[in-house]
Amino acid sequence: MTGLSSFAQIDIGEQALIIETGKFAEQAGGAVTVRFGDTVVLVTACVGGIRPGQEERDFVPLTVDLEERLYAAGRIPGSFFRREGRAGQESTLTMRLIDRSLRPLFPKSFRNEVQVIVHVLSADRENDPDVLSIIGASAALGISTIPFDGPVSAVRVGYVEGIFVINPTFTQLAQSQLDLVVAGTRDAVIMVEAGAKEVSEEIVLEAIKRAQDANIKIIEGYEGFIKAHSKPKMQLKEPVSDAKLQQEAATIANSIFPEGLPGLDRAERQKREALAREKLAQQLGSTYSESQVNTAVDTWIKKQMRATILEKGIRITGRALTEIRPITCEVGLLPRTHGSGLFNRGQTQVLTITTLGSMKQEQMIDSISPEESKRYMHHYNFPPFSTGEIKRLGTGRREIGHGALAERALLPVIPDEDAFPYAIRLVSEVMSSNGSTSMASVCGSTLSLMDAGVPIKAPVAGIAMGLITGENGKFAVLTDIEGVEDFFGDMDFKVAGTAKGITALQMDIKTKGITYEIIEAGMRQAHDGRLFILGRMNETISASRDQLNKYAPKMTKIKINPDKIRDIIGPGGRTIRSISEETKAEIKVEQDGTIMIGAPDDASAQKAISIIESLTKDPEVGMIYTGKVTTTTGFGAFVEIMPGRDGLLHISELANYRVAQVEDVVSVGDEVTVMVIGIDPQGKIKLSRRALLGPKESSEGHPAEEPQGERQFNRPGNNPPRQSFNRRQEPRR
């Protein structure tokens, strides 16, 4: 412990939120711990210098990292090295959540590098550290020298049995219809992220309001803490506006766009933008840098676009504010995949492929969250050719975030494991991008799932809304935004759902907050747009196909007595491996006796089921088995008809003729087919081979004479033999 610690405490429901500083990381620019329940996070904020060329870029170089240590949950990493590796998906999504909550509140002219690092020190696996990390980041920035227009708070809202719950536990979320995270300042909402089970717009809007009320309470509880520990803020060097550059850029742009921006397609507009930059560089390139020239042209385009929208209600491509670009859909494009769907909206095009697998192929999760595995996965790829660029291939935070959003949007309609025992992987390949590829991925995924025959509960569509704000509170909400409207606009508001309700929502803004009026208008337009898109999709395919794709594996679920699991597994797993090798089926055994069988075709599946049932079903009189002789005696042989279970094959039941010695017919290790002819009260099994052979025929074609002892005992009405039954009888001559 170093320094003098100090804390603030805010009561939220039945638990206390405690923010403390002065205990850890005294050399960081700002460092706080946040505790809620037994979940504790340490958040630090540090500032660096300005990288070369960064002053001219319109971008705050903020980096957010999260260090999730499994010791926080009392676990040792499952990797070979028993050490945490790179950040997993949940950690990456939390980093994005923090970044999106903080970035709008840095001064526009701030260009110093900033790094926020979150360490999860303790995890009770009931209270999610993500919202605590946002509060901690705000507090760490607030007490540092870094200029930041906070404080910010964030809370999660659940909707359990008709009641809104602030910061629900993981247990409560499992029963909730809504999982909503809202970040905001004292004055406005900054960021929204939600997953829902077909919840109405009215419920979501009310949840946002309740979340913001809780945020204001938290901010009021710790803003005094920030003031008490804040260091003097850095002095900003405000950028000097160059009137000559702006005027010359406007003159050149007006000559290249004589009729304004609306009505031009993307390629033509970009061609003219490049010409404007080239001409401006020729005239003023000796005085201004390339970055300054480009920024001047962008500033003109931004002003023109915003003015046209707010004053005339016309967008840059000539569309009306609520107009959606032309939509086309296709399914079944790829011959050997299990399902495929292509969704086109304007110049945005996404191809999604469905792959089905056995439950053994579900993803295992090694993290501090209670979730240990998942059977439905959605991956999103954004190759550089989709925007006509050249870049290195790879999966970044953006790809992970967009894939997770699409996954969350479709999760409520994915059939339960009991009804559809498959692992499901969707991959959305962005073929062309001009706005909202994540929502196009939702639409393409729905088409692909239905093409594969996955019995989803309802089709899901997604749409992205934009925002343009002006003076005196004037604003315009744009339906189905394009790339340029996203880049120059004030909001990216994505909503996905069925015809019944919302399944996912994500809102990012570039201003310092938006009003409930704007959120309500965005949700209303998104609802209308979603229904329009669903109608277009239904024209191509309106429901899942009746049967799975012929190339999909055949999955079957059966149930056995849990006491029989050891018979399926066998010593060292030998039995289950032999079944898989013989049938080419994947077999997963659960502790409750549930067995999942995945096979390439129905014949393989039925063969595996037959073997498993023969191993686990209790023997009954009349059942036939092929077993191995384990022991021979003078009175018969013991045959193992199932693992660990054998029966007596008496010498009199070995053949349809008199047997002198057991070894004349069978030896140890021989396989023999037998019928169960009796089970005594102690469970001892009596077997017969003779019952399966029938009567032996003589050379004349008549049944051969049976051995005397057997004839006398097996035919009704005969008197018992005079000889002892145990005495071996010689056949008559």
N, C-alpha and C positions, 0 to 999 in steps of 0.2 A: 504494500500500500504506500502510495506517495501522495504528498500534498494533503489538502483538507477537502474531504468529500462533502458534497452538498446535494440535496435531492428535492424533487417536487413530487407530490402524490395526488393523483386524481382518481376518484372512485368511479368505476364503470360497472353498473349492475352490482353484483355481489363481490367483485374483485377490485383490487387496487392496481392502477398503472403507476409505476414508480420510475422516475427519470433521475439519474444520478451522475455526477461528474466529480473529478478529482481523485478517483481511485485507480484508474488505469490510464496508460498511454499519455503521460504528461507532456511528451515532446510533439505530439500531434497538434495540428492547428486547432482542432476541437475534438473532444472525445467524451462520449456519454454511454452509460448503460441504460437499457430500458427493460423493465421486468413486468410481466403480467402472468399471474399464476406462478408456475415454476419454469416458465420460458424466459430466458435472459439473452439479450443481444448486446454486443459492444459495437458501437458505430463511431468511426473516426473520419475526419475530413481534413485534407491537406491541400495546399495551393502551391503551384510551381510558377515558372516563368511563362513567357510567351514564345512559342516556337516560331522559327523564321517563316514568314508569309502568313501567319495566323491572324495578324492584325487586319488583313484585308478580307478575311473570310467571315461570312455572316453565320457563324456557328460557334457555340460555346463548347470548348473541349472538355466536357464532363465525362468521367469514367466512373462507373459504379461496379464494384466487385463484391461478391458474397463468398465467404469462407464457411462452408458447412462441414463441421467436424462431427463425426459419428460418436465421439465421446460424449457429445452433448446429450445423446439419448442412451448412453451407457452401452454402446455397441462398438465392436471391432470391425473395420472394413472387410468386406468379403473378397477383395482382390487378392491376387497372388502375393503382392508385396505388403498386404495388410496396411496400406496407406491410402488416403484419399487421392483420387486422381483429379482430372479436370471436372469442372462444374457440370452437374447433371441438368436435366431439363427443368426440374422444379427450381433449382438455384438460378438458372438462367432467366426463367420467367419472373422470379422475384427481383433480379437485377433490373430487368426492363420495367417492372412495376415502379420501383424506386426512381429510376431515371425519368420516367414519364411524369411522375409527381413533382419532381424538383425542377426540371429543365425550364419550364415557362417562367420561373421566378428569378432567374439570373438576369442582371441588366443586359440589355441588347448589345451594349458595347464591350462587355466583359470578354476578354480573350485569353486570360491566364488558364493554364491547365489546372483542373480540379479533380481530385480522386476521393471518392467516398468508399470506405471498406466496411463491410458488415461481418462480424464474427458471431456466429450462433454459439454461445457458451453453454447454454442449458436448454433442453427441449423436453417439455412434459408430455409431448405428443397429444395434447388436447388443445393448446393455444398456438395458432399459427404465428411464426415469427415475422411474416411478411409485413403486416401493418405496423408492427412494433419497429421494424427497420426503417419505414418511412418517417415515423415520428422521431426516431433516433437520428436519422440523417438530417432532418430539419433542425433539431436541437444542436447537433454537432456543428452544422454550418452557422447557426445563429450565434454561437458563442465564439466562433473563430473570427479571423480578420477578413474572411471572404464575404464580399457583398452579396446579399441574398434577401429577397423580398418576402420573407416568411413571417411568422412560423406557419408550418403546414401540419395538418393532422390527417390521419387515415383510420377508418374503421371498416369492419366487415359487418354485413347485415344478412341475417338468415330469416326465413319465413317458414315457421314450424307450426303446423296445425292452425293456420290463420293468424298467428302472432308474430310480429317482428321482433327479432332478437339481435341485440348489438353484441358484436364479437362472440358469436356462438363457438362452442368447442367443436372439435372434429366429430365427436359423437352426435352432437346436435345437427351438424351439417349433413350427416348421413340421412337424417329424416327431413331435411329442409327442401323446400321447392325452389329456393333461391340462394345463391352464393354471390353476394355483391360486395365489392370493395370500392369505396369512394374516398378520394383524397381532396382536401380543400383548404383554403385559407379562411380567415374570419369572414371574408366578404363574398367568396364565390367558390364554386366547384371547379377543381383543376383536372381531375382524372376519374374515370369510371371503368370498372372491369367487372363483368358478371357472367355467370353461368346460371341457367334456369331450366326448369322442367315445364316448358310451355306456359309461362306466366304472362298475364296480361300487362299491357303498357301502363295501366293505372296502378297496379301493384308495384311495378318497378319504379315509377315516378315517386310514389309515396315512400318507398324504401330509400331512394336517394335523398329525399327531404329529411327523413329521420336520421340518416347517416350524417348529413351536414349539420344537423342540430347537435349531434354527439361530437362532431369535429370542433364545433365552436366551443363547446364545454371543455374539451381537452386543451384547446389553444389557450383559453382563458386560464386554465390551471397551470400552464407551464411557461407562458410568455414572461411572467415575472422572473422565473428561474433564468431565462435567457438574458434578460436585461441585467440581472445581478452578476452574471459571469461573462458577459460579452466583452471581447477585446475591440479596440478601435478598428474600424473598417478600413480597407485599402481605398486609396483615392483613385478614382477612375479617370482615365484620359478620354474625354468625350470626342468622338470623331468629328472632324470639321467637314461641314457640308460644302461641297464645291459647286457653286451655282453655275459656273461656266461649263463644267463637264455635264451636268444635268440638262442644261439648256441645249447644248450641242447634241446630246443623245436624243432629246425630244424632237429636235429639228430633223435629224436623220431618220428616226423611227417613223415620224409622221409622213415623210416622203416615201418610205418603203411600205407603210401600211396606210395608204390614202383613204381607204374606206373603213379603217379600224380593224380590230381583231376578229369580231364575230364572222362566222361563215367559212373560215379557212380550216382545212383539215390539218392534222398534226404535222405531216411531212412538209406541207407548204409553209406553215407558220414557222417551223424550225429552220427552214431554208431562208426565210426572210429575216429571222432573228440573227442568224449567222452573218447575213449580208450587212445588217445594221452594226454588228460588232466589228466587222471588218472595216467598214467605212469610218466608224468612230476611231478605230485604232490608227488608221491611215492619217487622220487629221490631228489626233491628240496623243498618239502613241509615244511620242518623244517626251511628253510631259507626264503621262499617267501610265500606270502598270496595266498589264493585261487583265488582272483581277478587278481593278477599278473600272476599266472599260466595260467588262462583262456585267459588273454590278449596276452600273449606270443604265444599261439597256434593260436589265431585269427589273429595275425600279420603275422604268417607264411602262413596261408590260404589266407589272403588278397594279399600277395606278389605273391604267386603262381598263384592265379586266374588272377591277373592283367597281370602278365608276359605271361601267356598262351594266353590270349586274344590279347595282343598287338603284340606279336612275332609270334604267330601261327594262329591267327584268329579263335581259338577254345574256346568255352565257357565251364563252369564248368560241364555242363551236356553233353558235346560233340556236342551241336548244333552249327550251323554256326551263324554268327553275325546277319543275317536277318531272321533266321529260327524261325517260330512260332510253339509253342507246339501243339500237337493234340487237335482238337476241336470237341466237340459233343454238340448237342442242342436237347431239348425236349420241348413240349408245352402240355397244358391240363393235367397236372399231378394230380391236386387236384379236386375232383368231385364237391364241392359246392362253391368254390371260383369263382369270376367273370372272372379271367384269371390267368394263371400261366406259367412261362417260366424258364427252367433250362439251364444254360450255363456252360459248362466245358471247361477249357483250361489248359491242364496238370493237376496239382494237385490243381488248383484253381477252385472252384465250387461255384456258386451263384444261389439261387432260388429266383425269384422275383414274388410277388403276386400283382395283380391289384384288387382294390376295387372301385366300382363306387357308387356315392351317389347323393343326390339332391344338388342343389346349396345352400341350407340352411346349408350344412355341410362344406362349404368352411372355410378356416382358417382365423380368424380375427387377425390382427397384431396391437399390441399396442406398437409402437415405434416412433422414431423421423423421420423416413423416410416417403416419400409421400405415399408409398404403405400401404393400409389399410386392404387388404384381398388378398387371393390367392386361386384359385380353384384346382391347381395341386400341390401335395405334394409328395416328395420322402424321405423315411426314410431308413436308412441303419443300420443293426445290425451285430456286429462282436463278436459272442459268443466265449468263450475261447476254446471250443472243436474244433473249426476250425483249431487250431494249436496244438491240443493235450495237452493243458495246463489246469490248474485249477486257475481261477481268479474269483473275484466278478463280477456279472453281473451289467451292467449299461450303460448309454449313456454318453460318454465323448466327448471332442472336436473333436477327430478323427472321431468318428461316425457321428457327425453333419457335419463335413467338407466333408467327402466322400459322404454322402447323398446329400449335396448341390451341389457338383460337378456333380453327376449323374443327379440331377434335372435340372441343368443348361444345360447339354448336350442334354436333351430330350425336353426342353421347346420349342424350335423353331418348332418342328414337332407336338406338341400337337394341336389338332383342336381348333379353336376359339369357344368361348361360344355360339355364334349365331348358329354355325353349329352342336355343340355337347354340349348341356346344362347340363353337368354333373360336379360334383366335382370328382376329380381323386386322389386316393392315391396309391402310389407304395411302397411296403416294400421289400427291398432286404435283404435276410437272407444269410449270408456267411456260407456255409456248410464246406468248406475247403479252406485254404489260403496258397498259395505259390507264391505271387507276384501279384500285381495289381488287387485287388478285386474291387476297385472302377470302373475300366473300364469293368470288368466282370459284374458289376451291371448294367452298361449302356446296355450291350448286352442282359442280362437276362430281363431287363425291356422292351426292344423293343419286344422281343419274347412274353412277358406276355401281353403287350398292344395289339398286333396283335391277340393273342389268345382270348382276351376279346372282340374283335370286335371294339375296339376304332379306328376310322379312322385317324391314324397318317399320316402325309404328306409324310414321307419316313422313312425307317429303319435307325437306328443309331447304330454305333459300336464304341468301344473305344479300345485303345491300349496304353501301357506304354513303353517308351523308356528309356534306361540307357546309362551311359557314363563311360568310363574308360580313364583316361588321363595318359600320361607318360612324359618323358623328351623331350625337343626340339619341343614342340608343337604336339607331336604325340597323337592321340586319336582314340578311336573306339566307335561308337554308336551301342547299342544293341537293337534289336527289341524284344518286349515281355519279359521284365526282370522277373526273378524269385526273391524270397525273398533274397537269399544270394547275388545276384548281386545288389539288391537295398541297402542292408546293407553295403556292402564293396565298392560300386561304388561311383561315383561323382555326379550323377544326376538322378532325377526321373521326366521324361518328359511325361505327359499324354495328349493324343490328342483324342478327340471324334468328330464324324461327320457322315454325310451321304455320299453317293457316289458323291454328288455335291460339298460339302465343309465342313469346320470346324464349329462345334457348341459349343465346349468347349475346353479349353486348360489350363493346369496347369504345371508349371515348378518349381521345387525346386532343388537347388544345394548345395553341401557340400564344394566346393572350393570357392575362393574369386571372382568368376565370370567366364563367358564363352563367347566365341567369336560368332559373327554372323555366321561364317562358321559351328560351331558346331550346332547352332540352325537350320540353313538351312538343314544340313544333317539329323538332328533328324526329322524335319517336312517332309522331302522327304521320309524317311523310314517309318514314321508313316502313310503317305498317302497310300503307297503300302500295308502295313500291315492291315490298316483299310478296304481296298477294298477286301483283301483276307478273312478277317473275315466275312464281309458282304456276300460274296459268300457262305461261310459255313452256315451262318444263313438262307439264302434264300433257301437252300436245304431242310430245315425243314419247314419253313413258309415264304413266300415271300411278303405277303400282309395281311392286316387286314381281319378278317372273315367278311362275308357279313352281319351277324346279331350279335347283342349283345348276350352274354351268357344269357340263359333262367332264371338264378337266379338274373340277374342284374335288378335294378329298372327301371321302364319305365318313362322317362322324356319327358315332352311336354312343349313347350313354346307357349303361346298365348298372344295376345295384346288386350287391352281394352282402352276405352277412360279414360284418367287420372282422369276426373271428376267423374268417376264411382268407383274409388278406395274405397271411403268411404262405398259404398254399399257392397263391398267384405269384408272389415274389420268388419263393423258393430260396434255398441256401445261397447266400451271396448274390441274389438276384438272378440265379441261373435259369429258373423256370420262366420268368417274364421275358428274359432275353431270348430264350428258345422260341417262345410264342411269337415274338416280333420277327425273328429271323425266318420262321416257317411261313408266316402269313404276310410279311412285309407291312405290318400295321404298327403304328405308334400307340403305346398303351400308357395311360396315366392313371395311377391308383390314388384315391383320396382316403384319408383316415376314417371317414364315415362309411366306407364301403362303396362309394361311387367310383365307377371305372369308365374312363373315356377312351374310346377306341377310334383311332383315325387310320383309315386305310385308303389305298389308291382306287379301289372299286368295291362294289357290293359283295362280290364273292370273297374277297380277302377279309372284309369286315365280318361276314357271317362265319367264316372259318375261325377267326379269332374268338368270336362270341361262343361258338360251339365248344372250343377248347376250354375257355374260361368256365363255362357252365359245367362242363364235365369235371373240372377240378374243384368246383365249389358246391355243386349240388349234392345233397346227402343221398347216399345210395338207397334205392328202392327195389323191391322184388320185381324182377322182370327187366331191369336195366342191364345193358350190355356194355362192357368195358374191354379195352385192350390194355393189358398190364404186363408187368415184368415179374418173372418168378424170382423171389428173393431167398426162399429157403425150401429144401425138400426134406421130407421125413418118410418114415415107413408107411404112414397112413395117408399121405397126400403132399400137396405143395401149397406154400403161401404165395399169393400173388398180390403185388402192390397195384391196386386199380386206380389210385389217385395219390398225390404226394402225402406220405405219412399215414396212409390208410390201406390196409391189406385185408384179404379174406382167405378162407381155407378152401382150396380146391381138393376135395376128398378123392382118394384113389378110385373110388367107385364112380366119380363124376368126370374122370379124366378123358374117357373115350366111350364110343358106342360098342365097345367089346371089352372083354375081361382083360384088365391090365395086371400083369404079374408084379412089376416094379415101377415105381413112379418115374425113375430115370429112363425107362423104356420109351416114355412119351415126352417128358420135359426135363430140362436141366436148369440150374440156376443161371439167370441172365436171359433166358428165352422170353420172347414176347408171346403172349397167348391171349386169345379172345374168349371171354367168359361171360356168363349171365349170372346175376344175383338170384339165387333161388330161396334165400332165407336170411333173416336177421333176427337173432335171438334178443331177449330183453336186455342183455348186457351190451348190445351193439355189435356182437360178433357176426361177421358176414360169412355166409355159405355161398360158394361159387360152383358153377357147373360148366364144363366144356361140352359134356355129352349132350346137354339140352340143345346145343346149337348144331350138332352134327346130324341128328336124326338116326333112324335104325340102320345098322349095317346090313347090306344085302349079300346073300350067298351067290355062289357061281351060277345057280339056277334062276336067279332073279327074285328069290323069295327072301324075306327078312331072315337073317341068320339067327340061330338059337342064342338066346341071351344066356349069360352065366347064370347058373342055378340060383345062387343067392340073390342076385339082383332080380331074377324073374319072379321068385317067390315073394319078395318084399314089395315089388312095384306093381303087381297085378292084384286087384281086389278079389277077395274070395279064396285065395290060396292059403293053405295052412302054413304056419311057421316051419322053417326047416328044423330037422332034428339036430343038425350040427350047430355048433356055436357060431354066432354071426361073425365073431372076430377071427375064426379059423379060416385060413385061406383055402378056398375050394378049387379043385382041379376041374377043368371042363370035361364033359362027358366025351367018351371016345365012341 
